[in-house]
Amino acid sequence: MNPIEQFGQWIREANTIAVLTGAGMSTESGIPDFRSENGIYAQKERVEYICLSIIIKKSG
């Protein structure tokens, strides 16, 4: 099996997938950034977003 086919198989078999990208890709797609004037940090307290226990609680 070639690497592309293997990668496709992993995706098909996965229960969840996380994609990590840079800010440019997300903002171009309409996802707000963190640090701009209207970014996520301006809307909520940082602690709510960077605390691992909050991330786990919200994802489950």
C-alpha positions as a Markdown table, in Angstrom:
| # | Residue | x | y | z |
|---|---|---|---|---|
| 1 | Met | 0.0 | 0.0 | 0.0 |
| 2 | Asn | 1.4 | 3.4 | -0.9 |
| 3 | Pro | 1.6 | 6.2 | 1.6 |
| 4 | Ile | -1.4 | 8.1 | 0.2 |
| 5 | Glu | -3.6 | 4.9 | 0.4 |
| 6 | Gln | -2.3 | 4.3 | 3.9 |
| 7 | Phe | -3.2 | 7.8 | 5.0 |
| 8 | Gly | -6.7 | 7.4 | 3.5 |
| 9 | Gln | -7.2 | 4.2 | 5.4 |
| 10 | Trp | -6.2 | 5.8 | 8.7 |
| 11 | Ile | -8.7 | 8.6 | 8.0 |
| 12 | Arg | -11.5 | 6.1 | 7.2 |
| 13 | Glu | -10.8 | 4.1 | 10.3 |
| 14 | Ala | -10.4 | 7.1 | 12.7 |
| 15 | Asn | -13.1 | 7.9 | 15.3 |
| 16 | Thr | -11.9 | 11.5 | 15.4 |
| 17 | Ile | -9.5 | 13.7 | 13.4 |
| 18 | Ala | -7.7 | 16.9 | 14.4 |
| 19 | Val | -6.2 | 19.1 | 11.8 |
| 20 | Leu | -3.6 | 21.7 | 13.0 |
| 21 | Thr | -3.0 | 24.6 | 10.6 |
| 22 | Gly | -1.7 | 28.1 | 10.8 |
| 23 | Ala | -3.7 | 31.2 | 11.4 |
| 24 | Gly | -3.8 | 32.1 | 7.7 |
| 25 | Met | -5.8 | 29.1 | 6.7 |
| 26 | Ser | -8.4 | 29.4 | 9.5 |
| 27 | Thr | -9.0 | 33.1 | 9.1 |
| 28 | Glu | -9.3 | 32.8 | 5.3 |
| 29 | Ser | -12.1 | 30.2 | 6.0 |
| 30 | Gly | -13.9 | 32.6 | 8.4 |
| 31 | Ile | -12.7 | 31.1 | 11.6 |
| 32 | Pro | -11.7 | 34.0 | 14.0 |
| 33 | Asp | -8.1 | 34.3 | 15.1 |
| 34 | Phe | -7.0 | 34.8 | 18.7 |
| 35 | Arg | -5.0 | 38.0 | 18.9 |
| 36 | Ser | -6.6 | 40.5 | 16.5 |
| 37 | Glu | -8.9 | 43.3 | 17.7 |
| 38 | Asn | -12.0 | 41.1 | 17.1 |
| 39 | Gly | -10.3 | 37.8 | 17.9 |
| 40 | Ile | -11.3 | 35.2 | 20.3 |
| 41 | Tyr | -9.1 | 36.6 | 23.1 |
| 42 | Ala | -10.9 | 39.9 | 22.9 |
| 43 | Gln | -14.3 | 38.1 | 23.3 |
| 44 | Lys | -13.5 | 35.7 | 26.2 |
| 45 | Glu | -11.0 | 35.3 | 29.0 |
| 46 | Arg | -7.8 | 33.5 | 27.8 |
| 47 | Val | -7.9 | 31.1 | 30.7 |
| 48 | Glu | -11.1 | 29.5 | 29.3 |
| 49 | Tyr | -9.3 | 28.6 | 26.0 |
| 50 | Ile | -5.8 | 27.6 | 27.1 |
| 51 | Cys | -6.7 | 25.4 | 30.1 |
| 52 | Leu | -6.5 | 21.7 | 29.2 |
| 53 | Ser | -9.3 | 20.8 | 31.6 |
| 54 | Ile | -11.6 | 23.2 | 29.8 |
| 55 | Ile | -10.7 | 21.9 | 26.4 |
| 56 | Ile | -11.3 | 18.3 | 27.5 |
| 57 | Lys | -14.6 | 19.3 | 29.2 |
| 58 | Lys | -15.9 | 21.1 | 26.1 |
| 59 | Ser | -14.8 | 18.3 | 23.7 |
| 60 | Gly | -16.5 | 15.5 | 25.7 |
